[in-house]
Amino acid sequence: MGLVNKAVLAASCIASVAATSVKVRSSGGNSTKHFGIDYGYGFLHEDINNSGDGGIYAELVQNRAFQFSDDYPVNTDHYQSLNGASLSIQFLDQPLSDALPASMRVSSANSSGPIGFENEGYWGMDVKQQKYTGSFWVKGAYNGYFTASLKSNLTDDVFGSVEIESKSVADDWTEHEFVLEPTEDAPNSNNTFAVTFDPAVSVVLNALLWR
């Protein structure tokens, strides 16, 4: 049945191509007509389903690897600091990779509780009672725990959280993987993903993957 469907699809595509007449002239420009209607040439980009950011994919964290271009400088957009944390972009001598040279430093001079950041995702995050897997890379010596959580952006509700033992060291990047399973469904999608840790240290993070 699958082969038949593919054959029908291919046939319909061929028929569609055959129905369009394209004429190329050596002078006077090009003319493309379909049923007597002139068509112009150009480029159309319609940003549906986050196509401008890679299309539909499972990662919920926006600006997850601090990528940039000449036209769009690197930034901490879509991240908010928690409990007075300072968020800044760093270009380290030893980046996570040549393709990902920028990272985000999370630090605090004075804080009485865990510091960190939250990410707003793509117009929020829809939280359900299911397993979410994720990981992030850390550089900076830290002997303690990170806490990853899904929380409301409107109230103090935390729908699920997990502690991740730190494997980070001063002079190398280490990946921290986790599984988070909320204990209840969120009533709406106005939620964020947060990572917090002890305020006595400063760490650099990159490539936050949240699926």
C-alpha positions in Angstrom: 0.0 0.0 0.0 2.9 2.3 0.8 4.5 1.8 -2.6 1.2 2.5 -4.3 0.8 5.8 -2.4 4.3 6.8 -3.3 3.7 6.0 -7.0 0.5 8.1 -6.9 2.3 11.0 -5.3 5.1 10.9 -7.8 2.6 10.8 -10.7 0.7 13.8 -9.3 4.0 15.7 -8.9 5.0 14.9 -12.5 1.5 16.0 -13.7 1.8 19.3 -11.9 5.2 20.0 -13.4 4.0 19.2 -16.9 1.2 21.6 -16.6 3.5 24.6 -16.3 5.1 26.2 -19.4 8.4 27.9 -19.0 9.9 29.9 -21.9 13.5 31.3 -21.9 14.5 33.9 -24.5 17.9 35.2 -25.3 16.7 38.8 -25.0 13.9 40.7 -23.3 13.9 38.7 -20.1 12.0 35.5 -19.2 8.3 34.7 -19.4 6.6 32.1 -17.3 2.9 31.4 -18.0 0.4 29.0 -16.5 -3.1 29.1 -17.9 -2.3 32.5 -19.4 -1.2 34.1 -16.1 2.1 35.8 -15.8 4.3 34.8 -12.9 7.0 36.9 -11.4 10.4 35.8 -10.0 11.5 36.4 -6.4 11.9 34.8 -3.0 9.2 34.2 -0.4 9.9 33.1 3.2 6.8 32.3 5.3 7.8 31.6 8.9 5.4 28.8 9.8 6.2 26.3 12.5 9.4 28.0 13.3 10.8 27.4 9.9 13.2 30.4 10.3 14.8 28.6 13.2 15.1 25.2 11.7 11.5 24.0 11.3 9.5 21.7 13.5 11.8 19.9 15.9 11.6 18.6 19.5 13.9 21.0 21.3 11.8 23.5 23.3 14.6 25.9 24.3 14.9 29.0 22.1 18.4 30.4 21.4 19.8 27.1 22.9 23.4 27.3 21.6 23.9 31.1 21.3 24.5 31.0 17.6 24.9 34.1 15.5 25.8 35.7 12.2 27.2 39.0 10.9 23.7 40.3 10.5 22.4 38.9 13.9 24.9 39.3 16.8 25.0 36.8 19.6 22.8 37.6 22.6 20.9 36.2 25.6 17.5 36.8 24.1 14.8 34.5 25.5 16.7 34.0 28.8 15.8 35.7 32.1 18.0 35.7 35.2 16.8 34.1 38.4 17.5 35.5 41.9 19.9 38.2 40.8 22.1 36.1 38.5 24.2 37.9 35.9 23.9 36.5 32.4 26.6 37.5 29.9 28.0 36.2 26.5 31.6 34.8 26.6 34.0 33.9 23.9 36.4 31.5 25.6 39.8 30.4 24.5 38.5 26.9 24.6 34.9 27.0 23.3 32.5 24.1 23.2 33.4 23.6 19.5 34.5 25.6 16.5 30.9 25.8 15.4 29.7 27.0 18.8 32.2 29.6 19.9 29.8 31.7 22.1 28.6 30.7 25.6 26.6 32.2 28.4 28.3 32.9 31.8 26.0 32.6 34.8 27.3 34.3 38.0 26.2 36.4 41.0 28.0 38.7 43.4 25.4 38.6 46.1 22.6 36.1 46.6 20.9 34.4 49.5 19.5 31.5 47.4 20.1 29.4 44.2 20.8 31.5 41.1 20.3 30.6 37.5 18.2 31.4 34.5 14.9 30.5 32.8 14.1 30.2 29.1 10.7 31.1 27.7 10.8 28.7 24.7 8.7 29.4 21.7 5.7 31.3 22.9 5.9 29.4 26.2 6.2 25.6 26.8 3.3 23.2 26.9 3.8 21.0 30.0 2.3 17.5 30.2 2.8 14.5 32.5 5.4 12.8 30.4 9.1 12.3 30.3 11.3 15.1 29.0 14.9 14.5 28.4 17.6 17.1 28.2 21.2 18.0 28.6 23.5 21.0 28.9 27.3 21.6 28.7 29.1 23.3 31.6 32.6 24.6 32.1 33.7 25.8 35.5 34.5 23.9 38.7 31.4 23.2 40.7 31.0 20.5 43.4 27.2 20.5 44.0 23.9 20.0 42.1 22.0 21.7 39.3 18.2 21.8 39.5 16.3 21.7 36.2 12.6 22.5 36.4 9.5 23.3 34.5 7.6 26.2 36.1 4.8 28.6 35.5 5.6 32.0 34.2 2.4 33.4 35.9 2.5 31.8 39.4 5.0 30.1 41.7 3.9 26.7 40.6 6.6 24.2 39.7 5.2 21.3 37.7 8.3 19.1 37.9 12.0 19.3 38.8 15.1 17.1 39.0 18.5 17.5 40.7 21.5 16.8 38.5 24.9 16.1 40.2 27.6 18.3 38.9 30.4 16.8 36.9 31.9 20.1 35.9 35.6 20.9 36.2 37.6 24.1 35.8 39.3 23.5 32.5 37.0 21.3 30.3 33.5 21.1 29.1 31.2 18.4 30.6 27.8 17.3 29.5 25.0 17.0 32.1 22.0 14.8 31.0 18.7 14.6 32.8 15.1 13.2 32.7 12.3 15.3 34.0 8.8 14.1 34.5 6.2 16.7 35.7 3.7 15.5 38.3 0.8 17.5 36.8 -0.3 19.1 33.5 0.1 22.8 33.3 -3.2 24.7 32.8 -1.7 26.7 29.9 1.5 27.0 27.9 2.8 30.1 29.7 5.7 28.2 31.3 9.5 28.3 31.3 12.4 25.9 31.7 14.8 26.8 34.5 18.3 25.8 35.7 19.5 26.9 39.1 22.6 26.1 41.3 24.6 27.3 44.2 25.3 31.1 44.1 28.9 30.7 45.4 30.2 29.6 42.0 30.3 30.9 38.4 29.8 28.6 35.5 29.6 28.9 31.7 26.9 27.0 29.8 26.2 26.1 26.2 24.0 23.8 24.0 21.0 23.5 26.2 18.9 20.7 24.7 15.4 20.2 26.0 13.2 17.5 24.3 
